[in-house]
Amino acid sequence: MARPTVQELSAAPHHFIACRSVADPYNVFTYQQEALACLDRLFQTHDTVIAVGGSGLYIQAISQGIARLPDPDPALRLQLQQKLQTEGVESLRAMLRTLDPDYYHTVDLANGVRIQRALEVTLTAGRPYSQLINQPPTPRPFNIVQTIIEHPRHLLRQRIDSRVDQMMQLGLETEARQLYPLRHLNTLNTVGYKEFFTLWQTQSGTPEPLTESQRAQVADAICLNTWHYAKKQLTWLKKYAIQQEPPIL
């Protein structure tokens, strides 16, 4: 969804684009290992490498390091998944508030899968998830400068709305319909897919073509959820990065 175009990819060498199937297991620790290995290769021939992205945990993995988290017992994962589906995200919130209050106060409380993952790790490791991910920084053999290109909020919202409109026109609904049988995968619990999945699940349970009204409803939900996610990204990034004026395009 919304991959860079062929023209954009040809402007400079890119890495970690279309490098995995959605069905392949992947986590932040694996990314950390692969990203550091890639950086090691690149720094042999380049003085500067640019990493672009917005997920705070993945940025932390490159810049500070993150501990390897235990793989949960499949039975525990299934138990928590069923609890989430039958009792709702509030039931997992209550568990997290008891087991890891520090993470409870920082996590997106609407993201049931992220809360589930924190509970899986906490219950498997016997230690709060927040303690495991907040380890002392690991020294890196390169200098790091972190910056934010921050647009005015009203312009950022306009750009999000425009991008969602473009994705809908380019066939996002068809892509989501093709992926619907794999909706249980964590890799697809992302803004842009889950809004379609939720609508189909609450109605017929099958990925029927949407009406214009339903399509507008999904597009509005994607815009709103992307906006909320963007604000959370900015809040996290401002703790660590130097803010820059947006470039004049």
N, C-alpha and C positions, 0 to 999 in steps of 0.2 A: 504494500500500500504506500503510495506517494514516494516511491523510490526515485533517486535522481535520474534524470533523463540520460540518454546516451551522450548527448552533447555535453551535459554537465560532467559526466564521468570522464569524458575525453579531455577535459581542460586540465586535469592533474591526476596523478596516480591516486587511487582510492583503495582503502583496505576495509575489510569487514562489511562489505556490501554484498548481499545475496550469497553469503558464505555458508549458510545452514538451511536445512529444511526445517519447516515449522514443527515437524515431528521429532527432530533431534533434541535430546535433552541438552540443556545449556544453563549455566548459572554464572554468577558474577566472579566466582573464583576461577573458573575455566577461562572466562574472558580476561581476567587479570594475567594469567599465565601466557595466553596467546598474544595479548597486547604488548606485554613486556618483551616477549621474544621478537615480535614484529619491530618494536622500537629499537631493539638491539641491532637488528639487521639494517634498519634505515639510518641509524646514526653512524654506521660505518662509511656511508657515502654522502650524508647530509648533515649540515650543522643545525638545522632547525626542522622540526616536524610539528605539524598542526593537528591537534585532536579536536574534533568538533562534536558536540553532543550536549544533552541536557539532563540525563539521568544521574542524580547525585551520587548514588551508590557506585555506579560504574566509573564516574570521575574520581571518586575516593579510592577505588581499587587501583587506578593508575598512579595517582599522585601520592597517596599515603599508604596504600596496602590494605588488604582485608584478609581476615583469617579464613581458613578453609572450614566451611560449615558442614556438619554431619548430614549424611543422607538419611531422611526419615524412614522409619519402618513403613512398608506399603499399607499395612493394616491401620496404622495410625493416620496416615494420609487419607485413606478411604473413610475412616471414622470422622475426621474433621470435615471432609468434603460433604458427607451426608448431613452432618450437623449444620453446616452452612446452608445447604439446600432446603432442609426441612424446618430449621428454626430461625434462619436468617442471620445476617451479619452481626446483629446485636448479641447473639449468644457467644460468638467468638470474641467480640469486644470485651465482654464480661470476663472471660477466661484470661485474656491478655492483660486486662487491668489488674487482675490478681497476681499473675505470674511475672509480668514485666511492666510495671507502671511507667518506667522511664520511656520505653518504646511506645507505650500506649499514648503518651502525650506528644509524640512526634509523628506517628504514622498517619497516613490518610485513612481515617476511620470508616470511610465509605468503600475502601478497597478490601473486599473480603478475602481475596486470594493472597494479598500481601500479609494480612493479619494471620491467615491460615499458615503461611510459610513461617512466620515468626513463632507461632505456637509449635509447629512441627520441630523446629530447631531447638526451642526451649525445652520441650518435653523429651527430645532425644538426647540432648547434651546434658540435661540436668542443670543448666545455667541459663540466665536470661539472655535472650537474643541480643539485646542492647549491649551487653558486656562483650559478646563475641565479635560484634561488628565495630565496636569502638575501642580497638586496640591502639597502643602507641604507634605513631607513624613509622613506617619502614623507610629508611634512607634509600633514595634513588640515585643512580649514577649519572644523573642529568639534572640540569636546572629547569624549574617549572615556573612559568608565568601564566596565571589564570586570569582571563578577562571576560567581561560580559558586554555584548552589544545590546543595549537596552533601548527599545523603541518606546515612545509615549504609549500609555495604556490604550488609548482609543485607537491608535494606528495598529497596535498589535492585535486588538480584537478584530479590526477590519481585515487584516491579513489572514487571520485564522478563518474567518467566515468565507473569504474569497478562496482560500485553499480547499476548504471542505466542499464548496460549490464545484470547484474544478475536479476534485476526486469523484464526486457523485456523477459528473458528466462523463468522466473517463471509465465508468463501469465499476465503481466500488461495490454496488449492490450485487452484481454478478460475481465478483471475487468473493464476497462474504458468503454468498449462497454455495459456492463451490467448497468453501472451507467449513461450512456448517457441521458436517459429520465429525470434524476434528475439534469442535468447540470446547471440549473438555480439557484441551491442552493449555498449560499456563502461558505458552507463547502467544496464544490467541486471545488472552484476557486483556486486551488492549483497547484503548480508545479507537474507534473506527470500525471495529468488528463487533465488540460486545453489545453495542447499541442495536445492531441488526439481530444478533442472536437473542437478545432479551425480548425483542418484539415478536419474533417468530415463536419463541418458547411460550410466551404468555398468551398467544393466540392459537394458531392451529397446531403448533409443535413441529411443523414442516416449513421449509424455506420457500413459501409461495411468493411469486412476484408481488411487490408492494404496489398499493395504489398511490396516486400522487399525494394524497393527504398523509399516508403512512410514510412515504419517502421524505416529505417535508418534516414530519415529526422526528424521524431518525436523524436527518441532517441537523436539525436544531439541537438535538441531544449531543451529537458529536461536537458541534461548535461549543456548546456550554461546557462539556467535559474537557475538551482541549483547553479552553480558557482557564478552567480551574487548575488543570495540570500545569499550564504555563506559569500561573501565579505561584504555585508551589515551587517550581523550578527556580524562579527568580529569587524567592525567599531563601532557598538553600544556597544558591550561587553567590548571593550578596555577602555571605559570611566569609567567603574565601577568595573572591575575585576582585580585580580592578575593573571598575565600570568604564565603558567607553561610549562615546556618542556613536549612533548608528551611521554607517557610511552613506554618502549621498549617491543614490542609484540613478 
